Each structure stands twice: as C-alpha cells, then as structure tokens.
C-alpha cells in the first residue's frame, strides 16, 4: 500500500510540474492520473511473481520520478 501511494504521489507531482497547460488543469489532470497509477500499482503488486519484483516495479519508478522532480525544482530556483 505504501509503495502505491508513493508512486501515485510521485506521478502527481511530476505531471503537475511537467504538463504544458494551465496550472489548475495540470494539477487536476495529474491527480486523476495518480489515482489510476495507484490502482495499477496494486494490480502490479499482486501480479508479480515475488515481493522483490513488486517492490522494484513500484519503488523504482517512484524514486526515479521523485529524483526528476528534485532536479526540476533545483533548476527552477
């Protein structure tokens, strides 16, 4: 559960920064995408053959997206 929430949060933050539209529309679109990502991460966790593969498939992209967000915020400041 925690990994799915982290992945959804990372997706929401990254998309709200990166989408080329009005900020309010970007945030709403990113939040709706985050809900879908959270649901898909639960599917991924139960479809994985092992817990390690599930964690790698969820935590890996979440850490990557949080890293990209940190780089984008540094370059904007």
Backbone bond lengths (Angstrom), bond angles and torsions (degrees), N, CA, C in turn:
res aa  C-N    CA-C-N  psi(-1)  N-CA   C-N-CA  omega(-1)  CA-C   N-CA-C  phi
1 X - - - 1.445 - - 1.523 111.49 -
2 X 1.309 117.49 -44.55 1.461 120.92 -176.96 1.520 111.37 -64.40
3 X 1.317 117.06 -39.22 1.463 120.29 179.12 1.519 112.28 -65.72
4 X 1.313 116.78 -39.30 1.455 120.51 178.19 1.518 112.03 -65.04
5 X 1.335 116.10 -39.66 1.459 119.87 176.99 1.527 110.66 -66.17
6 X 1.324 116.81 -40.25 1.466 120.12 178.70 1.526 110.79 -64.94
7 X 1.325 116.86 -41.52 1.463 120.29 178.83 1.524 110.50 -65.82
8 X 1.310 117.79 -41.90 1.466 121.07 177.95 1.528 110.65 -64.54
9 X 1.316 116.83 -40.09 1.461 120.66 178.41 1.523 111.20 -65.21
10 X 1.325 116.79 -43.95 1.464 120.45 178.70 1.523 111.13 -62.83
11 X 1.314 116.36 -41.17 1.461 120.54 177.91 1.516 110.84 -62.96
12 X 1.322 116.64 -43.98 1.459 121.12 -179.07 1.526 111.27 -63.35
13 X 1.315 116.83 -45.63 1.462 120.40 -178.52 1.526 110.53 -65.60
14 X 1.318 116.88 -46.31 1.467 119.86 -177.74 1.528 111.31 -64.90
15 X 1.316 116.95 -45.39 1.460 118.76 -179.05 1.524 112.34 -67.75
16 X 1.320 117.43 -35.50 1.465 118.82 179.78 1.522 111.18 -66.82
17 X 1.323 117.47 -27.59 1.462 121.10 176.45 1.529 110.82 -82.96
18 X 1.322 117.11 -39.56 1.462 120.80 -168.64 1.525 115.40 -89.97
19 X 1.319 118.39 -22.09 1.463 119.01 -176.68 1.527 111.03 -69.49
20 X 1.341 116.77 131.00 1.471 120.27 -177.17 1.529 112.19 -87.03
21 X 1.299 116.22 71.16 1.465 121.26 177.80 1.517 107.95 -147.91
22 X 1.314 116.48 -178.83 1.465 119.83 178.03 1.532 109.50 -57.58
23 X 1.327 117.71 142.44 1.471 119.77 -176.23 1.520 114.34 -54.86
24 X 1.317 118.18 -40.22 1.464 119.00 -179.23 1.526 111.29 -66.64
25 X 1.322 116.84 -39.27 1.467 120.27 178.00 1.521 111.04 -69.76
26 X 1.335 116.57 -37.23 1.465 120.23 178.95 1.523 111.25 -63.68
27 X 1.328 117.23 -40.93 1.464 120.76 -179.89 1.528 110.68 -67.02
28 X 1.330 116.92 -44.17 1.468 119.29 179.40 1.527 111.49 -63.86
29 X 1.325 117.13 -43.07 1.462 120.77 177.95 1.522 110.96 -63.20
30 X 1.329 116.29 -41.96 1.463 120.73 179.61 1.521 111.35 -65.17
31 X 1.339 117.56 -39.06 1.462 120.04 179.60 1.524 111.54 -66.82
32 X 1.320 116.91 -40.10 1.464 119.30 177.47 1.530 110.76 -66.00
33 X 1.330 116.44 -38.16 1.465 119.79 176.84 1.524 110.92 -66.01
34 X 1.324 117.29 -36.47 1.462 121.36 178.44 1.518 112.40 -62.82
35 X 1.328 117.09 -36.80 1.468 120.55 177.32 1.527 110.44 -64.11
36 X 1.321 116.26 -41.58 1.467 120.53 178.37 1.530 110.15 -65.33
37 X 1.328 116.74 -42.21 1.464 120.65 179.35 1.526 110.87 -63.15
38 X 1.320 117.59 -39.14 1.464 120.80 178.49 1.529 111.06 -62.85
39 X 1.317 116.36 -42.81 1.468 119.83 178.01 1.526 111.00 -65.65
40 X 1.323 116.55 -41.67 1.469 119.68 -179.99 1.525 112.05 -68.22
41 X 1.336 117.18 -30.93 1.462 118.62 177.91 1.530 111.01 -68.05
42 X 1.318 117.29 -33.84 1.473 119.42 175.27 1.525 110.34 -66.14
43 X 1.314 116.60 -41.56 1.472 119.70 175.98 1.522 110.74 -61.46
44 X 1.325 115.93 -42.36 1.471 120.49 -179.94 1.531 110.31 -62.88
45 X 1.320 116.98 -41.60 1.464 120.61 -177.79 1.524 111.29 -63.02
46 X 1.324 117.13 -40.12 1.459 119.24 -178.91 1.522 112.84 -81.77
47 X 1.321 117.58 -20.17 1.461 120.40 179.67 1.531 112.64 -87.93
48 X 1.326 117.03 -15.23 1.465 120.30 -178.23 1.521 110.80 -70.72
49 X 1.326 113.82 149.86 1.460 119.38 -178.42 1.526 111.96 -75.07
50 X 1.316 117.40 -27.76 1.461 120.01 179.82 1.520 109.64 -142.54
51 X 1.311 114.93 165.54 1.464 119.80 179.71 1.526 111.20 -67.24
52 X 1.332 116.73 -34.17 1.467 120.12 178.84 1.519 111.52 -63.67
53 X 1.315 117.16 -42.38 1.464 120.15 178.22 1.529 110.94 -66.13
54 X 1.312 116.20 -36.58 1.461 119.71 178.03 1.527 110.30 -65.31
55 X 1.340 116.98 -45.12 1.455 119.93 179.69 1.517 111.75 -66.70
56 X 1.317 117.70 -38.93 1.467 119.91 178.42 1.530 111.32 -65.74
57 X 1.304 116.59 -38.13 1.456 120.83 -179.41 1.515 113.86 -74.04
58 X 1.331 117.11 -18.49 1.458 120.83 -179.95 1.528 111.12 -105.48
59 X 1.314 117.01 -49.06 1.466 120.38 -176.92 1.524 112.23 -72.92
60 X 1.320 117.41 -34.16 1.471 120.48 179.88 1.523 112.98 -59.04
61 X 1.329 117.81 -56.84 1.466 118.35 178.20 1.532 113.39 -63.17
62 X 1.328 117.64 -33.52 1.469 119.92 178.94 1.528 110.36 -64.41
63 X 1.326 116.98 -45.71 1.464 119.91 178.49 1.526 111.50 -64.76
64 X 1.314 116.74 -38.79 1.459 120.87 178.03 1.530 110.75 -62.34
65 X 1.316 116.44 -45.44 1.468 119.63 -179.83 1.522 111.85 -67.51
66 X 1.330 118.13 -39.61 1.464 120.09 176.80 1.534 110.24 -63.72
67 X 1.334 117.06 -36.33 1.464 120.66 176.32 1.521 112.28 -64.97
68 X 1.329 116.68 -41.50 1.461 120.38 177.88 1.525 110.44 -64.59
69 X 1.325 117.11 -40.69 1.462 120.94 178.01 1.530 110.09 -62.29
70 X 1.319 117.57 -42.44 1.467 120.49 179.35 1.521 110.60 -62.88
71 X 1.328 117.76 -40.76 1.468 120.80 177.70 1.530 111.18 -65.90
72 X 1.311 117.08 -41.18 1.469 120.23 178.99 1.522 111.34 -64.86
73 X 1.320 116.86 -38.68 1.475 119.47 179.72 1.512 111.39 -70.26
74 X 1.332 117.94 -35.11 1.462 120.61 177.28 1.521 111.23 -66.53
75 X 1.327 116.32 -41.70 1.458 119.64 -178.31 1.524 111.63 -72.21
76 X 1.333 118.34 -24.81 1.450 121.49 179.44 1.525 111.72 -81.70
77 X 1.320 117.09 -23.77 1.468 120.23 -176.39 1.512 112.99 -84.16
